[in-house]
Amino acid sequence: MTGVSFVSAGSQYTMILKSVSTLWATGSNDYGELGDGTNVVKLTPVQVGL
């Protein structure tokens, strides 16, 4: 992934802020913690938020 400004990681997730002000997430997502409106595990980053 290119253009990454910041990365935050927990025990079962990773949040990626890109320089173009988009937020991406990957990880467990059992309880919808990634913010993509699902509770499906994401093995590759998906864009979340607006």
Secondary structure, 3 states (H helix, E strand, C coil): CCCEEEEEECCCEEEEEECCCCEEEEECCCCCCCCCCCCCCEEEEEEECC
